[in-house]
Amino acid sequence: MRQYNINVDELPKKVIIDGEPFAVNYGFRTCMLIEICMFGDLPDEEKIANALHLFYGERIPNNRDEAIKAMLWFYACGPEEDGQDSAKATAPKRAIRRAYCFDQDAPMIYAAFMSQYRIDLNQTLSCELHWWKFVAMFESLDENLLLSRIMYYRTADTRGMGKKQKSHIEKMRALYALKDPESSLDSKTKLARRNAAMKEYVRKRMEGK
C-alpha cells in the first residue's frame, strides 16, 4: 500500500476492519488527547480502552486487536514504506529523549501555530484540522521558535560538543525537562513515529496470548 500524498489524496476519515468501515475521530485534538492518555500513569489496559473510545467514539470494533492496529496506523499518519518495519527490527537502537509533551508544552504549541500559521488551535474545531495535516505542520515548525529550540535542547546529542556549548544545553535541558514518567523513549523523535509506546504494549499483549 502506497504512502498517502497529503497534497493530492483525500485524507482518511474512517478505517476498514474485517471488511467493515468504521468512522473515526480524525481531528488533531483527538490524537493529541490519545497521546496524552498513552503517556499518562494509568494501567496499560485502561490507557488502551480510553484511547479506543477517543478514536472510535461509541462504535468500537469487536475485533479489538485490529482496532488497535488501525488506530496506530492512523496515528502514525499512514503506512510505512515497504520493508521499513523489518529494517527497523534489525537496526541498532539507542535510547533518546522525548522532545515534547502535548500537555506540558501546550502554551508553546499554541503560540507556535499562532505565530507561524496564524492558526488559533483553541478556537479551531478538531474536525477542521485533520491529524495528518497537524502533524505535517508540527514537524515543519520554524527552528527559531521557542518550542523548536526547547525540543532541540531536550534531544540534542552533546557528544563531541565544546564544554561551553554542552554546559549551556545541559542547563536548558534541566530547565525545560519534561515532568512525565515517559520522558525517555527508544524511538525516533519524528512526531509521526511517536506511537512507539503503544506499539510496544500491543506487541507484548500479542505475545502473551
N, C-alpha and C positions, 0 to 999 in steps of 0.2 A: 504493500500500500504506500503510495507516494505521500510525501510531506505536503501539507496544505500550504498554499500560497496566499498569504494574508491580503495581497493586493488584488487577486482575481477570483478567489474562491469564496463562496458563501460559507461563513464560519458556522460550525455545528451548534445547534441548539437542542439536540437530542442525541441519544446513543442507542445502538441496537444491541439487545441482549437476547440470545436464543431466538433470533429472528423477529423479535418484537421491539418496536420503537418506544423509548421512554424519554419524555421531556425532562430537561434538566434546568436547574437554575444556573444559567451560563454567565451571569454578570460578575463583574470584578469583585463586588463586595462579598458575594457568597464564597468565592475561593479564598479571599483574604481571611474570612471567618473560619473556613476549613483549616487553613494553615495555622491560625492562632490556636484552634482547638487541638491540632495534632502536636503542637509544641507545648501544650499545657501539661498539667500534672495529674490528669485523670487516668484511671486504668486503661490499658490499650483497648479492651472491648468497648468501653464507654466512648472513647475517642472515635473509634470507627463507627459506632452507632450514631453518634452526633453528626459526624461528617456525612454519612449516608443520608440522614434526614435533611441536612442543609442542602445537599446536592440534588436529591430526588424529590424532596418535599414529602407529601403523604403517600406517594406511589413508589415505594422502594421495590425493586425487582426481587422475586423469590430466590433467584439464583444469586446468593449473596457474594460468592467469590467473584463471579463475573461482574456483578455490580461494582465491587471494589476495583477490579481491573479497569473497568470503563471509566470510573471516576478518576483513577490515577492517569489514565491515558489523556483524559480531558485536561486534568490539572497540569500535566507536562506539555500541554499545547500540541498534542498530536503524536503521530507515530515517529519512532526512531528511524534512522536510515537503516537499510538492510545490513544485518551483520553487526550493527553497532553495539547491541547488548552483549553479544558473545565476545566482542573485542574488549568491552569493559570488564567482563568477568575475569579475563586473563591479565589485564593490565595491572601493574603495581599501584597500590593505593597508599595515600598518606592522609592523616587527619588534618583538616584545615578548618579555620574558624568560620562560623556563620557570620554573614555580612550584615544582616538586618533583621528586624523584628517588626511585623506589621502592627503590633500592639505598642511596644515601647517607642518605636520611631514614627508613630502616626503623625505627630505635628510636622516633622521634617518631610515626610512623604507628601502630605497635603501641600506644604509650601513649595516643594519641588515641582509638583504637577501644576500648581498655580503659576509659578514663575516661568517655567519653560513652555507649557502648553496652554496656559490660561484656562485650565480645567479645574473647576471647584469640585473636588471629589465629594465634599459634604453635601452639595446640592445636586449632584449627578445621580440619577436613579441607576440602580445596579444594572437594570436591563438596557440602559442606554450605552453602556460601555462593556463590551464583551471582554471576558477574562483574557483571551488571547491578545486582544488589542492593548489591554492594560499592560500585559507582560512585555509586549514589544516596546511600549513607551517607557516602561520602568527600566528596561535594560539599556535604553538609549538616552538616559538622563545625562546631562552635561557633567563632565568631570569636575567642573568648578563649583557645582552646587554643594552646599554643606553636607547633604545626605551622601553624595558620592564620595566626598573626602573622608567622611566618617567610615563608610564602607571600606574604603581603601585602608584606613588605619587598622580596622578590625582584621583584615585579611592579608595584609602585606607580609611578604617573606623578608625578614630583616637580615637573612644570611648574606654576608658579603658587603653590607652597608657600612659606612663610616660610623664611628662611635657617636658623633653628634646627631646624625640623622636617625640612627637606631634608637637613641635615647628619646628623641622627640616623638617618634612613632609609638614607642612603648608607653610614654606618658599619655599620649592621646588615646591609645588603646585602653588604658586603665580608666581614663576619664569617661569614655563612651562605651564601656564594657556592657554587654547585654546581661540582663539580670535573670533571664530564664535559664532553666537547668539544661537545655539542649543547645548551649552556645557553641559546642564543638561537634562538627559533623564529618563523617567520612563521605564527602560528596563534593561535586563541583560547586563553585559559587554562582554559576549561572542560574538565574531565577527559574527557568524552565525545568531545572533538574532538582528543584527543592523538595521533590516528593520522596527523597531517599528514606526518610524516617518511616513513611507509610509503606513503601515497598519492602523494607526490611521486616516490618511487622507482618505483612501478608506472606512473605517467604517463610518466616518461622511458623506462621499459622498453618500453612500448607504442609510443611514438613512434619508438623505434629499430628497430622491425620493418621 
